[in-house]
Amino acid sequence: METEFLFYLAIFFTSVLYSSVGHGGASGYLAIMALFAIEPVYMRASALTLNMFVAGISFYHFYRGGHFRYKLLLPFIALSIPMSYIGARVEVNAHTYKIILGVFLLIAVVRMLFFSKEEKETKAIHVPLALLLGAILGFFSGMIGIGGGIILSPLLLIMGWATIKETAAISAIFIFLNSASGILGVLAHGFEPVSSIYVLIALGITGSMIGSYLGQKKLTPRYLMQVLSVVLLFASFKLFYFA
Protein backbone atom coordinates (compact mmCIF):
# COMPACT_ATOMS: atom_id res chain seq x y z
CA MET A 1 0.00 0.00 0.00
CA GLU A 2 2.84 2.39 0.87
CA THR A 3 4.56 1.63 -2.43
CA GLU A 4 1.32 2.28 -4.33
CA PHE A 5 0.88 5.62 -2.56
CA LEU A 6 4.44 6.67 -3.42
CA PHE A 7 3.83 5.69 -7.04
CA TYR A 8 0.69 7.83 -7.25
CA LEU A 9 2.43 10.72 -5.50
CA ALA A 10 5.33 10.58 -7.96
CA ILE A 11 2.94 10.61 -10.94
CA PHE A 12 1.10 13.62 -9.53
CA PHE A 13 4.21 15.71 -8.86
CA THR A 14 5.66 14.78 -12.25
CA SER A 15 2.55 16.09 -13.98
CA VAL A 16 2.85 19.32 -11.98
CA LEU A 17 6.51 19.78 -12.85
CA TYR A 18 6.28 18.92 -16.53
CA SER A 19 3.09 20.84 -17.25
CA SER A 20 4.67 23.98 -15.77
CA VAL A 21 6.99 24.05 -18.81
CA GLY A 22 4.42 22.91 -21.39
CA HIS A 23 5.26 19.20 -21.39
CA GLY A 24 3.07 16.14 -20.97
CA GLY A 25 5.53 14.29 -18.75
CA ALA A 26 5.84 10.96 -20.59
CA SER A 27 9.59 10.66 -20.02
CA GLY A 28 8.96 11.26 -16.31
CA TYR A 29 6.09 8.75 -16.14
CA LEU A 30 8.21 6.17 -17.93
CA ALA A 31 11.04 6.78 -15.47
CA ILE A 32 8.68 6.37 -12.51
CA MET A 33 7.16 3.19 -13.94
CA ALA A 34 10.65 1.81 -14.49
CA LEU A 35 11.63 2.66 -10.91
CA PHE A 36 8.50 0.92 -9.60
CA ALA A 37 9.13 -2.15 -11.77
CA ILE A 38 6.05 -1.78 -14.00
CA GLU A 39 6.17 -4.26 -16.89
CA PRO A 40 7.31 -2.63 -20.18
CA VAL A 41 4.20 -3.95 -21.96
CA TYR A 42 2.05 -1.51 -19.94
CA MET A 43 4.38 1.48 -19.96
CA ARG A 44 3.96 2.88 -23.45
CA ALA A 45 0.15 2.92 -23.50
CA SER A 46 -0.01 4.39 -20.00
CA ALA A 47 2.54 7.13 -20.69
CA LEU A 48 0.89 8.18 -23.96
CA THR A 49 -2.52 8.35 -22.29
CA LEU A 50 -1.27 10.52 -19.43
CA ASN A 51 0.69 12.62 -21.90
CA MET A 52 -2.41 13.45 -23.90
CA PHE A 53 -4.40 14.69 -20.92
CA VAL A 54 -1.59 16.62 -19.23
CA ALA A 55 -0.26 18.23 -22.42
CA GLY A 56 -3.77 19.19 -23.54
CA ILE A 57 -4.44 21.12 -20.33
CA SER A 58 -0.97 22.70 -20.44
CA PHE A 59 -1.54 23.87 -24.01
CA TYR A 60 -4.85 25.46 -23.02
CA HIS A 61 -3.14 27.61 -20.40
CA PHE A 62 -0.29 28.76 -22.64
CA TYR A 63 -2.71 29.33 -25.53
CA ARG A 64 -4.86 31.51 -23.29
CA GLY A 65 -1.70 33.44 -22.44
CA GLY A 66 -1.23 34.32 -26.13
CA HIS A 67 1.94 32.27 -26.69
CA PHE A 68 0.79 29.92 -29.47
CA ARG A 69 2.05 30.38 -33.08
CA TYR A 70 0.32 27.91 -35.39
CA LYS A 71 2.66 28.69 -38.31
CA LEU A 72 5.54 27.44 -36.18
CA LEU A 73 3.70 24.24 -35.31
CA LEU A 74 2.63 23.18 -38.82
CA PRO A 75 6.03 22.14 -40.28
CA PHE A 76 6.79 19.99 -37.25
CA ILE A 77 3.39 18.34 -37.03
CA ALA A 78 2.90 17.65 -40.76
CA LEU A 79 5.04 14.49 -40.74
CA SER A 80 5.29 13.77 -37.03
CA ILE A 81 1.67 12.58 -36.67
CA PRO A 82 1.83 9.81 -39.33
CA MET A 83 5.36 8.88 -38.24
CA SER A 84 4.20 8.62 -34.61
CA TYR A 85 1.51 6.16 -35.71
CA ILE A 86 4.11 4.11 -37.60
CA GLY A 87 6.55 4.22 -34.69
CA ALA A 88 3.90 2.99 -32.25
CA ARG A 89 3.43 -0.12 -34.40
CA VAL A 90 7.10 -1.05 -34.13
CA GLU A 91 7.72 -3.82 -31.61
CA VAL A 92 10.95 -3.65 -29.56
CA ASN A 93 12.17 -6.24 -27.05
CA ALA A 94 12.58 -5.33 -23.37
CA HIS A 95 16.38 -4.93 -23.59
CA THR A 96 16.21 -2.60 -26.60
CA TYR A 97 13.31 -0.71 -25.05
CA LYS A 98 15.27 0.05 -21.88
CA ILE A 99 18.38 1.18 -23.76
CA ILE A 100 16.46 3.49 -26.10
CA LEU A 101 14.40 4.89 -23.23
CA GLY A 102 17.56 5.51 -21.22
CA VAL A 103 19.07 7.48 -24.09
CA PHE A 104 15.92 9.62 -24.39
CA LEU A 105 15.95 10.31 -20.66
CA LEU A 106 19.58 11.43 -20.83
CA ILE A 107 18.63 13.78 -23.66
CA ALA A 108 15.91 15.15 -21.40
CA VAL A 109 18.48 15.73 -18.64
CA VAL A 110 20.74 17.65 -21.03
CA ARG A 111 17.73 19.68 -22.16
CA MET A 112 16.80 20.66 -18.63
CA LEU A 113 20.31 21.42 -17.37
CA PHE A 114 21.79 23.28 -20.31
CA PHE A 115 19.04 24.68 -22.53
CA SER A 116 16.84 26.61 -20.13
CA LYS A 117 17.83 30.07 -21.29
CA GLU A 118 16.44 33.56 -21.03
CA GLU A 119 14.28 35.11 -23.70
CA LYS A 120 16.06 36.11 -26.88
CA GLU A 121 15.12 37.45 -30.29
CA THR A 122 13.70 34.77 -32.56
CA LYS A 123 14.37 34.13 -36.25
CA ALA A 124 12.42 32.62 -39.14
CA ILE A 125 11.96 28.85 -39.11
CA HIS A 126 13.76 26.67 -41.70
CA VAL A 127 10.79 24.69 -43.03
CA PRO A 128 12.57 21.69 -44.69
CA LEU A 129 14.66 21.12 -41.57
CA ALA A 130 11.57 21.43 -39.37
CA LEU A 131 9.77 18.83 -41.51
CA LEU A 132 12.68 16.40 -41.16
CA LEU A 133 13.01 16.93 -37.42
CA GLY A 134 9.26 16.51 -36.97
CA ALA A 135 9.30 13.19 -38.84
CA ILE A 136 12.18 11.84 -36.73
CA LEU A 137 10.66 13.00 -33.45
CA GLY A 138 7.27 11.59 -34.40
CA PHE A 139 8.63 8.14 -35.21
CA PHE A 140 10.65 7.77 -32.02
CA SER A 141 7.97 9.33 -29.82
CA GLY A 142 5.47 6.73 -31.03
CA MET A 143 7.93 3.86 -30.63
CA ILE A 144 9.12 4.81 -27.15
CA GLY A 145 5.86 6.19 -25.76
CA ILE A 146 6.67 9.89 -25.36
CA GLY A 147 5.19 12.93 -27.05
CA GLY A 148 8.50 14.27 -28.36
CA GLY A 149 8.21 17.67 -26.70
CA ILE A 150 11.07 17.02 -24.30
CA ILE A 151 13.35 16.95 -27.36
CA LEU A 152 11.47 19.48 -29.51
CA SER A 153 11.79 22.19 -26.84
CA PRO A 154 15.60 22.42 -26.82
CA LEU A 155 15.64 22.31 -30.63
CA LEU A 156 13.32 25.32 -30.83
CA LEU A 157 15.44 27.21 -28.32
CA ILE A 158 18.80 26.26 -29.82
CA MET A 159 17.66 27.24 -33.30
CA GLY A 160 16.22 30.49 -31.99
CA TRP A 161 12.84 29.79 -33.59
CA ALA A 162 10.71 30.53 -30.50
CA THR A 163 10.75 32.20 -27.11
CA ILE A 164 10.54 30.06 -23.98
CA LYS A 165 6.78 30.43 -23.54
CA GLU A 166 6.12 30.01 -27.27
CA THR A 167 8.19 26.84 -27.02
CA ALA A 168 6.01 25.65 -24.15
CA ALA A 169 2.83 26.22 -26.17
CA ILE A 170 4.17 24.53 -29.31
CA SER A 171 5.58 21.60 -27.34
CA ALA A 172 2.31 21.05 -25.50
CA ILE A 173 0.15 20.76 -28.63
CA PHE A 174 2.89 18.79 -30.43
CA ILE A 175 2.90 16.32 -27.54
CA PHE A 176 -0.89 16.11 -27.46
CA LEU A 177 -1.23 15.35 -31.17
CA ASN A 178 1.66 12.88 -31.30
CA SER A 179 0.42 11.09 -28.20
CA ALA A 180 -3.04 10.72 -29.73
CA SER A 181 -1.52 9.36 -32.94
CA GLY A 182 0.75 7.06 -30.95
CA ILE A 183 -2.24 5.67 -29.06
CA LEU A 184 -3.90 4.76 -32.37
CA GLY A 185 -0.76 2.87 -33.31
CA VAL A 186 -0.69 1.09 -29.94
CA LEU A 187 -4.35 0.11 -30.43
CA ALA A 188 -3.31 -1.89 -33.48
CA HIS A 189 -1.43 -4.25 -31.15
CA GLY A 190 -3.87 -4.10 -28.24
CA PHE A 191 -4.12 -1.20 -25.80
CA GLU A 192 -2.63 -2.32 -22.46
CA PRO A 193 -2.24 0.45 -19.89
CA VAL A 194 -1.72 -0.24 -16.18
CA SER A 195 -4.83 -1.35 -14.29
CA SER A 196 -4.93 1.92 -12.34
CA ILE A 197 -4.93 4.10 -15.46
CA TYR A 198 -8.10 6.01 -14.47
CA VAL A 199 -6.57 6.96 -11.13
CA LEU A 200 -3.42 8.09 -12.95
CA ILE A 201 -5.48 10.18 -15.40
CA ALA A 202 -7.24 11.92 -12.51
CA LEU A 203 -3.90 12.65 -10.85
CA GLY A 204 -2.42 13.83 -14.14
CA ILE A 205 -5.31 16.20 -14.86
CA THR A 206 -5.18 17.68 -11.35
CA GLY A 207 -1.41 18.04 -11.47
CA SER A 208 -1.52 19.64 -14.90
CA MET A 209 -4.10 22.21 -13.83
CA ILE A 210 -1.83 23.24 -10.97
CA GLY A 211 1.46 23.07 -12.86
CA SER A 212 0.37 24.88 -16.00
CA TYR A 213 -1.18 27.65 -13.91
CA LEU A 214 2.04 28.05 -11.92
CA GLY A 215 4.21 27.95 -15.04
CA GLN A 216 2.11 30.53 -16.81
CA LYS A 217 1.40 32.89 -13.92
CA LYS A 218 3.72 32.37 -10.96
CA LEU A 219 6.98 30.48 -11.51
CA THR A 220 9.95 30.35 -13.84
CA PRO A 221 10.76 26.81 -15.04
CA ARG A 222 14.53 26.79 -14.40
CA TYR A 223 14.55 25.51 -10.81
CA LEU A 224 11.81 22.94 -11.46
CA MET A 225 13.67 21.50 -14.46
CA GLN A 226 16.92 21.22 -12.53
CA VAL A 227 15.25 19.20 -9.77
CA LEU A 228 13.46 16.99 -12.28
CA SER A 229 16.68 16.36 -14.19
CA VAL A 230 18.12 14.58 -11.13
CA VAL A 231 15.19 12.14 -11.14
CA LEU A 232 15.56 11.45 -14.86
CA LEU A 233 19.31 11.01 -14.57
CA PHE A 234 18.88 8.41 -11.83
CA ALA A 235 16.19 6.58 -13.80
CA SER A 236 18.27 6.51 -16.99
CA PHE A 237 21.24 4.92 -15.21
CA LYS A 238 18.89 2.39 -13.61
CA LEU A 239 17.59 1.46 -17.06
CA PHE A 240 21.12 1.03 -18.47
CA TYR A 241 22.24 -1.01 -15.46
CA PHE A 242 19.30 -3.46 -15.53
CA ALA A 243 18.87 -3.64 -19.33
BADREN-896355 format. One record per atom (N, C-alpha, C): residue in three letters; x, y, z. Coordinates in steps of 0.1 Angstrom, whole numbers, padded with zeros to 4 digits, always signed. Example, Ala and Ser with C-alpha at 12.3 -4.5 7.8 and 13.67 -1.06 7.14 Angstrom:
BEGIN
ala+0132-0057+0078/ala+0123-0045+0078/ala+0132-0033+0078/ser+0128-0022+0071/ser+0137-0011+0071/ser+0129+0000+0079/
This chain:
BEGIN
met+0008-0012+0000/met+0000+0000+0000/met+0009+0013+0000/glu+0019+0012+0008/glu+0028+0024+0009/glu+0035+0026-0005/thr+0039+0015-0011/thr+0046+0016-0024/thr+0036+0022-0035/glu+0023+0018-0034/glu+0013+0023-0043/glu+0011+0038-0041/phe+0011+0042-0029/phe+0009+0056-0026/phe+0020+0065-0031/leu+0033+0060-0029/leu+0044+0067-0034/leu+0044+0068-0049/phe+0039+0057-0056/phe+0038+0057-0070/phe+0029+0068-0075/tyr+0017+0068-0069/tyr+0007+0078-0073/tyr+0012+0092-0070/leu+0019+0094-0059/leu+0024+0107-0055/leu+0035+0112-0065/ala+0043+0102-0070/ala+0053+0106-0080/ala+0047+0110-0093/ile+0036+0103-0097/ile+0029+0106-0109/ile+0023+0120-0108/phe+0017+0123-0097/phe+0011+0136-0095/phe+0021+0147-0096/phe+0032+0146-0089/phe+0042+0157-0089/phe+0049+0158-0102/thr+0051+0147-0109/thr+0057+0148-0122/thr+0048+0156-0132/ser+0035+0153-0131/ser+0025+0161-0140/ser+0026+0176-0137/val+0027+0179-0124/val+0028+0193-0120/val+0041+0199-0126/leu+0052+0193-0124/leu+0065+0198-0129/leu+0066+0199-0144/tyr+0062+0189-0151/tyr+0063+0189-0165/tyr+0053+0199-0171/ser+0041+0199-0167/ser+0031+0208-0173/ser+0035+0223-0170/ser+0043+0226-0160/ser+0047+0240-0158/ser+0056+0245-0169/val+0062+0236-0177/val+0070+0240-0188/val+0064+0236-0201/gly+0051+0232-0202/gly+0044+0229-0214/gly+0046+0215-0219/his+0050+0206-0210/his+0053+0192-0214/his+0042+0183-0208/gly+0040+0171-0214/gly+0031+0161-0210/gly+0036+0153-0199/gly+0049+0150-0198/gly+0055+0143-0188/gly+0058+0128-0190/ala+0057+0124-0203/ala+0058+0110-0206/ala+0072+0104-0202/ser+0083+0112-0204/ser+0096+0107-0200/ser+0097+0105-0185/gly+0090+0114-0178/gly+0090+0113-0163/gly+0081+0101-0159/tyr+0069+0099-0165/tyr+0061+0088-0161/tyr+0068+0074-0164/leu+0075+0074-0176/leu+0082+0062-0179/leu+0093+0059-0169/ala+0100+0070-0165/ala+0110+0068-0155/ala+0104+0063-0142/ile+0093+0068-0138/ile+0087+0064-0125/ile+0082+0049-0126/met+0076+0046-0138/met+0072+0032-0139/met+0083+0022-0139/ala+0095+0027-0145/ala+0106+0018-0145/ala+0112+0016-0131/leu+0112+0027-0123/leu+0116+0027-0109/leu+0107+0018-0100/phe+0094+0017-0104/phe+0085+0009-0096/phe+0083-0004-0102/ala+0091-0008-0112/ala+0091-0021-0118/ala+0078-0025-0125/ile+0072-0015-0132/ile+0061-0018-0140/ile+0065-0025-0153/glu+0058-0035-0157/glu+0062-0043-0169/glu+0062-0033-0181/pro+0072-0035-0190/pro+0073-0026-0202/pro+0061-0027-0211/val+0054-0038-0211/val+0042-0040-0220/val+0031-0029-0216/tyr+0031-0025-0204/tyr+0021-0015-0199/tyr+0025-0001-0200/met+0038+0001-0201/met+0044+0015-0200/met+0040+0024-0211/arg+0042+0020-0223/arg+0040+0029-0235/arg+0025+0034-0235/ala+0015+0025-0234/ala+0001+0029-0235/ala-0002+0039-0223/ser+0003+0036-0212/ser+0000+0044-0200/ser+0006+0058-0201/ala+0019+0058-0206/ala+0025+0071-0207/ala+0019+0080-0218/leu+0015+0074-0229/leu+0009+0082-0240/leu-0005+0087-0235/thr-0012+0079-0228/thr-0025+0083-0223/thr-0024+0095-0213/leu-0015+0094-0204/leu-0013+0105-0194/leu-0008+0118-0202/asn+0001+0115-0211/asn+0007+0126-0219/asn-0004+0135-0226/met-0014+0128-0231/met-0024+0135-0239/met-0032+0144-0230/phe-0036+0139-0218/phe-0044+0147-0209/phe-0036+0159-0204/val-0024+0156-0199/val-0016+0166-0192/val-0012+0177-0202/ala-0007+0173-0214/ala-0003+0182-0224/ala-0014+0191-0229/gly-0026+0185-0231/gly-0038+0192-0235/gly-0041+0203-0226/ile-0041+0201-0213/ile-0044+0211-0203/ile-0033+0222-0203/ser-0021+0217-0204/ser-0010+0227-0204/ser-0011+0236-0216/phe-0014+0230-0228/phe-0015+0239-0240/phe-0026+0249-0238/tyr-0037+0245-0232/tyr-0048+0255-0230/tyr-0044+0267-0223/his-0036+0265-0212/his-0031+0276-0204/his-0022+0285-0212/phe-0012+0279-0219/phe-0003+0288-0226/phe-0010+0294-0239/tyr-0019+0287-0244/tyr-0027+0293-0255/tyr-0035+0305-0250/arg-0041+0304-0239/arg-0049+0315-0233/arg-0039+0327-0230/gly-0027+0324-0227/gly-0017+0334-0224/gly-0012+0341-0237/gly-0016+0337-0249/gly-0012+0343-0261/gly+0001+0339-0267/his+0006+0327-0263/his+0019+0323-0267/his+0020+0313-0278/phe+0008+0309-0284/phe+0008+0299-0295/phe+0009+0305-0309/arg+0019+0300-0317/arg+0020+0304-0331/arg+0018+0292-0340/tyr+0007+0291-0346/tyr+0003+0279-0354/tyr+0012+0277-0366/lys+0018+0288-0372/lys+0027+0287-0383/lys+0040+0280-0379/leu+0043+0281-0367/leu+0055+0274-0362/leu+0053+0260-0360/leu+0041+0256-0356/leu+0037+0242-0353/leu+0036+0234-0366/leu+0030+0240-0376/leu+0026+0232-0388/leu+0038+0224-0394/pro+0050+0229-0397/pro+0060+0221-0403/pro+0064+0209-0394/phe+0064+0211-0381/phe+0068+0200-0373/phe+0057+0189-0372/ile+0045+0193-0372/ile+0034+0183-0370/ile+0030+0176-0383/ala+0033+0182-0395/ala+0029+0176-0408/ala+0033+0162-0409/leu+0046+0159-0406/leu+0050+0145-0407/leu+0051+0137-0394/ser+0051+0144-0383/ser+0053+0138-0370/ser+0041+0129-0367/ile+0029+0134-0370/ile+0017+0126-0367/ile+0017+0112-0374/pro+0018+0112-0387/pro+0018+0098-0393/pro+0030+0090-0389/met+0042+0096-0387/met+0054+0089-0382/met+0052+0084-0368/ser+0045+0091-0360/ser+0042+0086-0346/ser+0033+0074-0346/tyr+0024+0073-0355/tyr+0015+0062-0357/tyr+0023+0050-0362/ile+0032+0052-0371/ile+0041+0041-0376/ile+0050+0036-0365/gly+0056+0046-0358/gly+0066+0042-0347/gly+0059+0034-0336/ala+0046+0037-0333/ala+0039+0030-0322/ala+0036+0015-0326/arg+0037+0012-0339/arg+0034-0001-0344/arg+0047-0010-0344/val+0058-0003-0341/val+0071-0010-0341/val+0073-0017-0328/glu+0075-0030-0328/glu+0077-0038-0316/glu+0092-0038-0313/val+0096-0036-0300/val+0110-0037-0296/val+0110-0046-0283/asn+0121-0054-0282/asn+0122-0062-0270/asn+0125-0054-0258/ala+0124-0060-0246/ala+0126-0053-0234/ala+0140-0047-0232/his+0150-0054-0237/his+0164-0049-0236/his+0165-0037-0244/thr+0161-0038-0257/thr+0162-0026-0266/thr+0154-0014-0261/tyr+0142-0017-0256/tyr+0133-0007-0251/tyr+0140+0001-0239/lys+0146-0006-0230/lys+0153+0001-0219/lys+0164+0009-0223/ile+0172+0004-0233/ile+0184+0012-0238/ile+0179+0025-0245/ile+0170+0023-0254/ile+0165+0035-0261/ile+0158+0045-0251/leu+0150+0040-0242/leu+0144+0049-0232/leu+0154+0056-0224/gly+0165+0049-0220/gly+0176+0055-0212/gly+0182+0066-0220/val+0185+0064-0233/val+0191+0075-0241/val+0182+0087-0241/phe+0169+0085-0243/phe+0159+0096-0244/phe+0159+0104-0231/leu+0160+0096-0220/leu+0159+0103-0207/leu+0172+0111-0204/leu+0184+0106-0209/leu+0196+0114-0208/leu+0195+0127-0217/ile+0189+0126-0228/ile+0186+0138-0237/ile+0178+0148-0229/ala+0168+0143-0222/ala+0159+0151-0214/ala+0167+0159-0203/val+0176+0151-0197/val+0185+0157-0186/val+0193+0169-0192/val+0199+0166-0204/val+0207+0176-0210/val+0199+0189-0214/arg+0187+0186-0218/arg+0177+0197-0222/arg+0174+0205-0209/met+0172+0199-0198/met+0168+0207-0186/met+0180+0214-0180/leu+0192+0208-0180/leu+0203+0214-0174/leu+0210+0225-0182/phe+0210+0224-0195/phe+0218+0233-0203/phe+0210+0242-0213/phe+0197+0239-0215/phe+0190+0247-0225/phe+0178+0254-0220/ser+0179+0258-0207/ser+0168+0266-0201/ser+0174+0280-0201/lys+0172+0288-0212/lys+0178+0301-0213/lys+0168+0312-0212/glu+0173+0324-0211/glu+0164+0336-0210/glu+0159+0339-0224/glu+0149+0347-0224/glu+0143+0351-0237/glu+0153+0358-0246/lys+0152+0355-0259/lys+0161+0361-0269/lys+0153+0363-0282/glu+0158+0372-0290/glu+0151+0375-0303/glu+0151+0362-0312/thr+0139+0360-0317/thr+0137+0348-0326/thr+0140+0351-0340/lys+0142+0340-0348/lys+0144+0341-0362/lys+0134+0332-0370/ala+0133+0334-0383/ala+0124+0326-0391/ala+0128+0311-0391/ile+0118+0303-0391/ile+0120+0289-0391/ile+0124+0283-0405/his+0133+0273-0405/his+0138+0267-0417/his+0128+0255-0419/val+0119+0256-0429/val+0108+0247-0430/val+0113+0233-0434/pro+0121+0231-0444/pro+0126+0217-0447/pro+0132+0210-0435/leu+0140+0217-0427/leu+0147+0211-0416/leu+0136+0208-0405/ala+0126+0217-0403/ala+0116+0214-0394/ala+0108+0202-0398/leu+0105+0200-0410/leu+0098+0188-0415/leu+0105+0176-0412/leu+0118+0176-0414/leu+0127+0164-0412/leu+0127+0161-0397/leu+0129+0171-0389/leu+0130+0169-0374/leu+0117+0164-0369/gly+0106+0169-0374/gly+0093+0165-0370/gly+0090+0150-0373/ala+0095+0146-0385/ala+0093+0132-0388/ala+0101+0123-0379/ile+0113+0127-0376/ile+0122+0118-0367/ile+0116+0118-0353/leu+0112+0129-0348/leu+0107+0130-0335/leu+0094+0122-0334/gly+0085+0123-0344/gly+0073+0116-0344/gly+0075+0101-0343/phe+0084+0096-0352/phe+0086+0081-0352/phe+0091+0076-0339/phe+0101+0083-0333/phe+0106+0078-0320/phe+0097+0080-0308/ser+0089+0091-0309/ser+0080+0093-0298/ser+0069+0083-0298/gly+0064+0078-0310/gly+0055+0067-0310/gly+0061+0054-0306/met+0073+0051-0310/met+0079+0039-0306/met+0082+0037-0292/ile+0087+0048-0285/ile+0091+0048-0271/ile+0080+0051-0262/gly+0070+0059-0266/gly+0059+0062-0258/gly+0060+0075-0251/ile+0066+0085-0258/ile+0067+0099-0254/ile+0061+0108-0264/gly+0058+0120-0261/gly+0052+0129-0271/gly+0062+0137-0279/gly+0075+0136-0276/gly+0085+0143-0284/gly+0088+0157-0279/gly+0080+0163-0271/gly+0082+0177-0267/gly+0095+0179-0259/ile+0099+0169-0251/ile+0111+0170-0243/ile+0123+0172-0252/ile+0122+0168-0264/ile+0134+0169-0274/ile+0131+0181-0283/leu+0118+0183-0286/leu+0115+0195-0295/leu+0118+0208-0288/ser+0116+0209-0275/ser+0118+0222-0268/ser+0132+0227-0270/pro+0143+0219-0267/pro+0156+0224-0268/pro+0160+0227-0283/leu+0154+0220-0292/leu+0156+0223-0306/leu+0151+0237-0310/leu+0139+0240-0305/leu+0133+0253-0308/leu+0142+0264-0302/leu+0147+0262-0290/leu+0154+0272-0283/leu+0168+0274-0289/ile+0175+0262-0292/ile+0188+0263-0298/ile+0188+0270-0312/met+0178+0266-0320/met+0177+0272-0333/met+0172+0287-0333/gly+0167+0291-0321/gly+0162+0305-0320/gly+0149+0307-0327/trp+0141+0297-0329/trp+0128+0298-0336/trp+0117+0302-0327/ala+0118+0302-0314/ala+0107+0305-0305/ala+0112+0310-0292/thr+0104+0318-0285/thr+0107+0322-0271/thr+0104+0310-0262/ile+0108+0312-0249/ile+0105+0301-0240/ile+0091+0297-0238/lys+0082+0307-0237/lys+0068+0304-0235/lys+0061+0300-0249/glu+0066+0305-0260/glu+0061+0300-0273/glu+0065+0285-0274/thr+0077+0282-0270/thr+0082+0268-0270/thr+0073+0259-0262/ala+0069+0264-0250/ala+0060+0257-0242/ala+0047+0254-0248/ala+0041+0264-0255/ala+0028+0262-0262/ala+0029+0253-0273/ile+0040+0254-0282/ile+0042+0245-0293/ile+0044+0231-0289/ser+0053+0229-0278/ser+0056+0216-0273/ser+0043+0209-0268/ala+0035+0216-0261/ala+0023+0210-0255/ala+0014+0205-0266/ile+0011+0213-0276/ile+0002+0208-0286/ile+0008+0197-0295/phe+0021+0198-0297/phe+0029+0188-0304/phe+0028+0175-0297/ile+0030+0175-0284/ile+0029+0163-0275/ile+0015+0157-0276/phe+0005+0166-0275/phe-0009+0161-0275/phe-0012+0154-0288/leu-0009+0160-0299/leu-0012+0153-0312/leu-0004+0141-0314/asn+0009+0141-0311/asn+0017+0129-0313/asn+0012+0118-0304/ser+0009+0121-0291/ser+0004+0111-0282/ser-0009+0104-0287/ala-0018+0113-0292/ala-0030+0107-0297/ala-0028+0098-0309/ser-0019+0102-0318/ser-0015+0094-0329/ser-0008+0081-0325/gly+0001+0082-0315/gly+0008+0071-0309/gly-0002+0061-0303/ile-0012+0066-0297/ile-0022+0057-0291/ile-0030+0049-0301/leu-0033+0055-0313/leu-0039+0048-0324/leu-0030+0036-0329/gly-0017+0039-0329/gly-0008+0029-0333/gly-0007+0017-0323/val-0007+0021-0310/val-0007+0011-0299/val-0020+0002-0300/leu-0031+0008-0303/leu-0043+0001-0304/leu-0043-0010-0314/ala-0034-0009-0325/ala-0033-0019-0335/ala-0027-0032-0329/his-0020-0031-0318/his-0014-0042-0311/his-0021-0046-0298/gly-0032-0039-0295/gly-0039-0041-0282/gly-0035-0031-0272/phe-0044-0023-0267/phe-0041-0012-0258/phe-0040-0018-0244/glu-0028-0017-0238/glu-0026-0023-0225/glu-0020-0013-0215/pro-0028-0004-0209/pro-0022+0004-0199/pro-0023-0003-0185/val-0017+0003-0175/val-0017-0002-0162/val-0032-0003-0157/ser-0035-0012-0148/ser-0048-0014-0143/ser-0054-0001-0136/ser-0045+0007-0131/ser-0049+0019-0123/ser-0049+0032-0132/ile-0051+0030-0145/ile-0049+0041-0155/ile-0059+0052-0152/tyr-0071+0049-0147/tyr-0081+0060-0145/tyr-0077+0069-0133/val-0071+0062-0123/val-0066+0070-0111/val-0054+0079-0116/leu-0046+0073-0124/leu-0034+0081-0129/leu-0039+0093-0138/ile-0049+0091-0146/ile-0055+0102-0154/ile-0060+0113-0145/ala-0067+0109-0134/ala-0072+0119-0125/ala-0061+0127-0119/leu-0051+0120-0114/leu-0039+0126-0108/leu-0032+0135-0119/gly-0031+0131-0131/gly-0024+0138-0141/gly-0032+0151-0145/ile-0045+0150-0146/ile-0053+0162-0149/ile-0052+0172-0137/thr-0053+0168-0125/thr-0052+0177-0114/thr-0038+0183-0113/gly-0028+0175-0115/gly-0014+0180-0115/gly-0012+0190-0126/ser-0017+0188-0138/ser-0015+0196-0149/ser-0022+0210-0147/met-0034+0210-0141/met-0041+0222-0138/met-0033+0231-0129/ile-0027+0225-0119/ile-0018+0232-0110/ile-0005+0237-0116/gly+0002+0228-0123/gly+0015+0231-0129/gly+0014+0241-0140/ser+0004+0239-0149/ser+0004+0249-0160/ser+0000+0263-0155/tyr-0008+0263-0145/tyr-0012+0277-0139/tyr+0001+0283-0133/leu+0008+0275-0125/leu+0020+0280-0119/leu+0031+0285-0130/gly+0032+0276-0140/gly+0042+0279-0150/gly+0039+0292-0158/gln+0026+0294-0160/gln+0021+0305-0168/gln+0021+0318-0160/lys+0017+0317-0147/lys+0014+0329-0139/lys+0024+0332-0128/lys+0030+0322-0122/lys+0037+0324-0110/lys+0052+0321-0110/leu+0056+0310-0116/leu+0070+0305-0115/leu+0078+0305-0128/thr+0091+0306-0127/thr+0100+0303-0138/thr+0103+0289-0138/pro+0105+0283-0150/pro+0108+0268-0150/pro+0122+0263-0147/arg+0131+0272-0146/arg+0145+0268-0144/arg+0147+0259-0132/tyr+0143+0263-0120/tyr+0146+0255-0108/tyr+0138+0242-0109/leu+0126+0242-0114/leu+0118+0229-0115/leu+0125+0219-0124/met+0130+0224-0135/met+0137+0215-0145/met+0150+0209-0139/gln+0157+0217-0131/gln+0169+0212-0125/gln+0167+0201-0115/val+0156+0203-0107/val+0153+0192-0098/val+0148+0179-0105/leu+0140+0181-0115/leu+0135+0170-0123/leu+0146+0163-0130/ser+0156+0170-0134/ser+0167+0164-0142/ser+0174+0153-0133/val+0175+0155-0120/val+0181+0146-0111/val+0174+0132-0111/val+0160+0133-0111/val+0152+0121-0111/val+0154+0114-0125/leu+0154+0121-0136/leu+0156+0115-0149/leu+0169+0108-0150/leu+0179+0115-0145/leu+0193+0110-0146/leu+0194+0097-0138/phe+0189+0096-0126/phe+0189+0084-0118/phe+0181+0073-0126/ala+0170+0076-0131/ala+0162+0066-0138/ala+0169+0061-0150/ser+0176+0069-0158/ser+0183+0065-0170/ser+0194+0055-0167/phe+0202+0058-0156/phe+0212+0049-0152/phe+0207+0036-0147/lys+0195+0036-0140/lys+0189+0024-0136/lys+0185+0015-0148/leu+0180+0022-0159/leu+0176+0015-0171/leu+0188+0008-0177/phe+0199+0016-0179/phe+0211+0010-0185/phe+0217-0001-0177/tyr+0216+0000-0163/tyr+0222-0010-0155/tyr+0215-0023-0155/phe+0201-0022-0156/phe+0193-0035-0155/phe+0188-0039-0169/ala+0193-0033-0180/ala+0189-0036-0193/ala+0193-0051-0197/
